[in-house]
Amino acid sequence: MLNQQINFHEVTSVYDDIPLELLMGLHDEIHKNIKKGILSEVMYSELHLMKDAAKRKGIRFLPFDK
């Protein structure tokens, strides 16, 4: 068996296929709902996937205010 490392920043997700404006809005809404307690902190993994997709599109999300 080959010893292979996966570069997760190069793995695509469903977020790569949606328009950037929708991706940005979805990211913002999910983050707000996590902070409000509506969504669990497990959703941070989805935010990470969205950030990676945005990065592949040449966009970098700014950090949220805490």
Order of alpha helices (4+ residues) and beta strands (2+ residues): alpha-alpha
